[in-house]
Amino acid sequence: MHNMKRFFEEHTAVIIICIVVSLLLCIIGCINNINEDGAVAGKGLLKIAGDNLTDTIDTYQGKLIPNDNLLDKNLKYKQPSFSSKEITGKFWGNNVLVSSEIHKILKPNTQYTISYNYEITDLSDKAFPDFNIRIGFVLWEKDDIQNQNRYLFATNFKTKNVKKYYSKTFTTPSEIPSTYELLVYSNRYDAENGDYDMDTVRISNIKLEEGSKATPYVE
């Protein structure tokens, strides 16, 4: 026992290095594959460690290059005030992009990521009950018979002058609906007599890109 204790004391650094190397080999050995999109195929905590490892590698190798923003200036927007840089106002299901424009940018059964900043610049000054507290966008199909809507909004946020960030990855249906529209929303409050009001919101740095990661917004 004394000899073993002495060995550990004299070779502490070497032992620590061996343990670290063993853990790395264990992680690498349990990673099944690294997919084309950079995601690690594996199990449990080792998959998480592998994902973090590949993200770090991506950063150091400078691979986090901004993807193309599909919401570019070549599209015809239904909302004249809309640009990917910013849209401000009160919105409830306002049409941003009609189906013919959506069909120019979306492919069936494909992963996309949307990201944006959002902020309430003015709260509704009417004391109406909450109707639906959502800020952001919906890919909306008229009848939604096959659950093809994609909900791309933040919920339950009602604090003025606080900027927040939102991102979500989604997969398009196997067939892009012929009636798809991109709608924008801000928080809505309804009275019992049918009157209603919304918060005024600013949504900025809006980016829609192909793939499962949100990359930096650039103009």
N, C-alpha and C positions, 0 to 999 in steps of 0.2 A: 504493500500500500504506500509506503514511504517513497519507494522508487517511482511509482506511478505519479504521485503528487509532484515529485521533483521534475518528472518529465513534462507534466503540464505547465509547471511554472517556467521551465526553461524554453518551452516551445509554444507558448501561448499564441503568438502571432501566426505561426504556421498552422496551428490547429484551427484558428478562426478562418484563415484563407481556405482551408480544406472544406470547412462547413459551408462557406459561401459558395464555393465551386460546386459542391454536391447539390445544394439547393437549386442553383442555376441549371445544372444538368437534369435535375428532377423536373423543373418547369419545362425545359426544352423537350425533354423526353416525353412529356404528357401532352404536348401540343400536337394535335393530329395534322393540322395543315394551316397555312396562312392563305386566306382566300384572295382573289383578285382585288377586292375592295380594301384589303388591308386588315380585315377582321380575322381574329384567331379562332380556329376551330379546336375546341378542347372541352374540359370539364371543370366545373366548380371554381375553387379559388385559383387553381393553376391557369384556367382560362382568363380570369380577371388579371392575374399577374402578367400573362402573355399579352393581353390587350394593352396594358399599360406600357409594357416593354416596346411593342411595335409603335405605339403613339410617340414614345420618347425617341425612338429611332427615326420616325417620320420627321419629327421636329428638328432633330440634329442634322438630318440629311437635307433639310430645306424642302421637304415634299409638300408642306402645307401651302401650296400655291393656290390662290383663289380660283375656284371654278367659275365658268361663265354663269352670269346671272340671266336666267331665262326671261325675267321680267325686264327686258331691255327696251330701248327707245324705238325699236322697229315695230312694236305691237301697237294696235289701235285700241286705246282704252275707252271704256264706256264713261268713266268718270273723268271729265276734262282736267280736274285738279290732281289726278293721280300721277305720281312718278315713283320709281323704286326708292328715290331719295326720301320722299316724305309725302304723306297725305294727312290732312287735318280736317276735322269736322265732326258732325253728329251723323252716325250711320246706323241703319238697321236693314240689312239685306240689300244694300246698294250694290248694283251691278258694276264691277270693276272691269271684267273681261268676259266678252261673249264667247259662245261655243266655237265659232269659226277661228278665233284667235287662240283659244286653248288648244285646239287641234294642231296648231302650228308648233307647239312647244312640248306637249305631253305625249309619251308613248305608252302603249298598254303594258300592264304587268311589269312596271319599272319603279324602282325606288327613287324618291325625291326627298329633299330636305328643304323646308322653309324656315327662315329665321328673320327676326325683326326686333327693333326696340319699340316700346310703347309707353305712353305717358298720358295721364288725364290732365288736361290743361284747365278745364272748367267743369265743375260738378253741376249736375242738374239742380236748378233752384226750386224745383217743385217737389213737395213732400209726398211723392207717390210710392207705393210699395214696389219692391223689386219684381221685375218681370223675368228678365234673363240677363245675368251679369256675365257678359262675354266681350272680349276685345280681340279683334283679329279677323280671320278669313274663314270661308267655307267654300270648298269645291262642291257645288250644289247641282244635283240632277233633279229635274222637274218632278218626277214621280217617285224616284228612289225606291223602285220595286225590289231591286237586288242589293240594297244597302251599299250603294256606290258613292254616297256622300263621304267627303273627307273633311273632318272638323279640325281646323288649324288655328284655334283661338285659345287665348288665356282666359281663365275663369276666376270669379270671386275676387276681383281686384277693384277697389273703389277709393283708393288714396290719391289725392291730388298732388301734382308736382313731384312725383317720384318716378324716375325712369326705370323700367324693367326690361328684361331681355327674354325672348321666347324663341325656341326652335323645336321642330318636330319632323321626324322622318316618317314617311307614309309610302304605301305602294298603290299605284293606280290599278283600276279594275282590268280584267282581261280584255275588255273592250271599252274604249273611251266613249262615254255616253254622248249621243248627238245633241243633247240639251244641256251639257255641262256649262256652268257659269262660275266665275269667281266672284263671291260676294264679300262685302266688308261690313263689320259690325262694331258698335260701341254699346256700352251698358244701357239697357232700356228699363224704364220704370213706367208702370201703368196704373191709371186710376180706375175705379169701378164704373165710371161713366163713359169709359172708352178713351179718355184723354191720355196722352203719354208724353214722355220726354226722354232724352238721352244725355249722357255725359258727352263733353267734347274731348276728343282724343287726338293725339298726334302719334302716328305710326311711321317709323323712319327706318332707313337702311334695310329695306325689304328685299330679301333675296330668296329666289327659288332656284335650286340647282339639282342636277342629277347626282344621285349617290346618297350615302348614309351619313355623311358628315357635313356640318355647317362650316364653311370656310369663310375667311374675312370678306366683308362687303367692300367693294371698291366702285368708284363712280366711273 
